[in-house]
Amino acid sequence: MHDSSSDSQPESIHAPNVCIRCLKHLSSTQGHTLPVKSTTTPETSAVIKCTACSLIHIPMLKRSTITCLIVGTLLTLLNQGDVIISGLLTSALIWKIPLTYFVPFGVSTISALLNTRR
């Protein structure tokens, strides 16, 4: 007879306290529960990752990048648009404009990590 209890998946798939990417053991309050879309069905499931692996979770990085491009562009146009149009770019703007894009990226990423904490 076939015993169904012996048909177990690898521990990393079912273990709720293991990062699915690096297999780091996590306490019940460590890590992040991140959504993952299935490639075979329209359903969304969740995976657990440590903070380091969560920082490079591709779907989250895509959302953060889209947010920073939209918000960063709007802020740059509002704050520096007149200077950019006049063509009088100063050395100060060389670091202010990239920072204007980085801030929404950072806020979006940190917000996503805080919302997915276990």
N, C-alpha and C positions, 0 to 999 in steps of 0.2 A: 504494500500500500504506500501511497504517496502522502507524506506528512506536509501539509501546507505551512506549518510553522518553521520548517527548515528552509523554505524559500524566502530568504531574507535578502533585501537589497544591501549594497555596501553601506557601512555605517555612516559615511559622510552625507548620504542622501536623506536619511531619516533622523540622524542625531540633531536634536534642536539646539545643541550647544556647541556646534562645530561650524566654523566658517566654510562655506561650500567651495571657496576658491583656494585658500591656503591651508585648510584643514586645521587651523588654530583652534584649540579648545577655548570656549567662552563660558563665562558664568551666565546665569539666567538673566542678568541685567546688562550684559555686555553685547555689543554688536548691533546690527541694524537689519530689519526685515524689509527687503527691497522687492518691489514688483518686477516680474519678468513675464513678458508675453511669450506664449508658446509658438513654436514655428509650425506646428502641425494642426493646432486648433485655435479658434478665436479667443480662448480663455486666457486669463492672466493668473499666474501663480506667484508665490513669494519664495524668496531664498534668504538665508541668513548669511551675512558677511560681517567680518570684523571691520573696524573703522578704517584701517588702511586699505582694505580691499573695496570698501564702500566708496572711498574717494575716487576710485577709478572705475566705478560702475558706469558703463557706457550709456545706458538710457538716461541716467541722472546727468551725466556730463553733457549730453545732447540738449536736454532741457535747459540746463544752466547756460550753455552757449547761446541758444536762441534767445533766452531772456537778456543776456548781456548785450547781444547785438541790437536788440530792439530798444531796451532802456538806455544803453550806453550811447546809441546814436541820437536818441531824443534829448538826453542830457547834454551831449556835446553841442548839438544844434542850438539848444536853449541858452547854454552858458557861454559858448565860444563861437557861435554862428557868425556874428558880425565881424569878428577878427578873422575867421577863416575866409569869409567872402571878400573882405578887404585885402587879403593876401599878406597881412602883416603878422605872420606867425613868429612868435618869439621862442626863445629856448625854454621858457617856462611851460609853454603849451606842449612841447615835445614830451614832457613827462605827465602833464595833466590829462591829456587826451587818453592815453592808454590806461591811466588810473581810473578815468571815468568809465571805462569798459570793465575794468577788473572788479570794481566795487559791486556792481549788480551780479557779476558772476559769483563772487564770494558770498554775497548775501543769499543768493538762490541756492548755492551748494550747501551752505551751512543750514539754511532752513529745511532743505530736503533731508539732511542728515538728522536734524533734531526731530523732524516729524516721523522718521522711521526708526528711532531708538526703541530698543526693547525694554 
